[in-house]
Amino acid sequence: MAATVAVPVSSSVSSSSTPATSSGSKYRGAVIEDLQLPPAFSLPSNELLSRAIELAYDRDFSHIPILHPKTRSPVGHIDVATLKKKWESSQANPDDKVDAHMSRFKRSASHPYKLITPWTELEELEEFLKENDFALVTDNDRKFVIAVATSHDLEQFVTRRGF
């Protein structure tokens, strides 16, 4: 399964965007936009599990961001591999809603949202991914999930660019 995902970065997120790195860095000043990630897709929390599984496999995503059905704000994510195991062991029913099986994001003053945008430098993304499985790439106002980035995406970028 591909490592491309679309979800908020881990359960904890913070609110800084500090893009200052040295010109001799490993990524040579590249930003998330340079990863050329596929567009994210997300599902409302009241979507059926069967639909989530179908879409995840059709698009070869490993994480799916879950949105509040009315505000469309990210509320959690589904780890597709974990969901598949639950499905195969009959711990998940096709008629279940995704919110029954999603991991909720922990947002609070002690766990602030980390803003990750297409202009976030790859060094910053790499640091974020040391403590999180994936990052949700959003617009500056955090109104739209644009893509999901993983460590695998960074590895592929380095391989393609020969860094």
C-alpha positions in Angstrom: 0.0 0.0 0.0 1.3 3.4 -0.9 2.3 5.8 1.9 0.5 8.8 0.5 -2.0 10.0 3.0 -4.4 12.8 3.7 -4.8 13.6 7.3 -3.8 15.9 10.1 -0.4 15.2 11.3 -0.6 12.8 14.2 -2.8 13.4 17.2 -0.9 16.4 18.2 -0.5 19.5 16.1 1.1 22.8 16.8 0.9 26.3 15.3 4.2 27.4 14.1 5.6 27.6 10.6 9.3 28.3 10.8 10.8 27.8 7.4 14.4 28.8 7.9 17.1 26.3 6.9 20.6 26.4 5.6 21.2 26.4 1.8 23.4 23.3 2.2 20.6 21.2 3.7 19.7 17.7 2.7 16.6 19.0 0.7 18.2 22.0 -0.8 15.4 24.4 0.2 12.6 22.2 -1.3 9.1 22.6 0.1 6.2 20.3 0.4 4.8 21.4 -3.0 8.0 19.9 -4.6 6.9 16.5 -3.4 4.1 16.6 -6.0 1.7 14.7 -3.7 -1.6 13.6 -5.1 -4.6 15.6 -4.0 -6.0 14.5 -0.6 -9.4 13.1 -0.2 -11.2 13.0 3.1 -14.5 11.6 4.4 -17.2 12.9 6.7 -17.3 11.1 10.1 -20.7 9.8 9.3 -19.6 7.9 6.1 -19.9 4.1 6.0 -16.8 2.1 6.7 -17.4 0.0 3.5 -17.1 3.2 1.4 -13.9 4.3 3.3 -12.2 0.9 2.6 -13.2 1.0 -1.1 -11.9 4.6 -1.6 -8.7 3.9 0.3 -7.8 0.9 -1.9 -8.9 2.6 -5.1 -6.5 5.5 -4.4 -3.9 3.5 -2.6 -3.8 5.7 0.5 -2.6 4.6 3.9 -4.4 7.3 5.9 -7.7 9.0 5.4 -8.5 12.3 7.1 -12.0 12.4 8.7 -13.9 15.6 8.7 -16.8 16.9 10.9 -19.9 16.5 8.6 -21.1 20.1 9.1 -18.0 22.2 9.7 -15.7 20.1 7.4 -12.9 20.6 9.9 -10.5 17.7 10.4 -11.5 15.7 13.5 -9.4 12.5 13.1 -8.1 10.0 10.7 -8.3 6.3 9.8 -5.2 4.2 9.5 -6.2 1.9 6.6 -3.9 -1.0 7.6 -5.4 -1.0 11.1 -8.9 -0.8 9.7 -8.2 -3.7 7.3 -7.1 -5.9 10.2 -10.3 -5.0 12.1 -12.3 -5.8 9.0 -10.7 -9.2 8.5 -11.1 -10.2 12.1 -14.8 -9.1 12.1 -14.1 -6.3 14.6 -15.5 -3.8 12.0 -18.7 -4.0 10.2 -19.3 -2.6 6.6 -22.3 -0.7 7.9 -20.4 1.0 10.8 -19.7 4.7 10.6 -16.1 5.7 10.2 -16.2 7.8 13.4 -16.5 4.5 15.4 -13.0 3.4 14.1 -11.1 6.6 13.6 -8.3 8.0 15.7 -9.3 11.5 17.0 -6.9 14.4 16.9 -5.9 15.7 20.2 -6.1 19.5 20.1 -5.7 21.6 23.1 -3.4 24.4 24.5 -0.9 21.7 25.4 -1.3 20.0 21.9 -1.6 22.9 19.5 -2.2 22.3 15.7 1.0 22.4 13.7 0.4 24.3 10.5 1.8 22.4 7.5 1.3 24.1 4.1 2.6 23.5 0.6 5.3 26.1 1.4 6.6 24.3 4.5 10.2 23.4 4.0 11.0 19.6 3.8 13.4 19.9 6.8 10.4 21.1 9.0 8.2 18.3 7.6 10.9 15.7 8.4 11.1 16.9 12.0 7.4 16.7 12.3 7.3 13.2 10.9 9.8 12.0 13.5 6.9 12.1 16.0 3.9 11.6 13.7 3.0 9.0 11.1 1.8 11.6 8.6 1.1 15.3 8.1 -2.1 16.9 6.8 -1.1 19.6 4.3 -3.6 22.5 4.5 -4.0 26.0 3.2 -2.8 28.8 5.5 -6.3 29.2 7.0 -6.6 25.4 7.7 -9.9 25.3 5.8 -8.9 22.7 3.3 -6.9 19.5 3.4 -4.7 19.7 0.3 -2.6 16.5 0.7 -1.2 14.0 3.1 2.6 13.7 3.5 4.5 10.8 5.0 8.1 9.8 5.6 7.8 7.5 2.5 7.0 10.6 0.4 10.2 12.3 1.6 12.3 9.1 0.9 10.9 8.9 -2.7 11.7 12.6 -3.2 15.3 12.1 -2.2 15.6 9.1 -4.4 14.1 10.9 -7.4 16.2 14.0 -6.9 19.4 12.1 -6.1 20.1 14.1 -2.9 
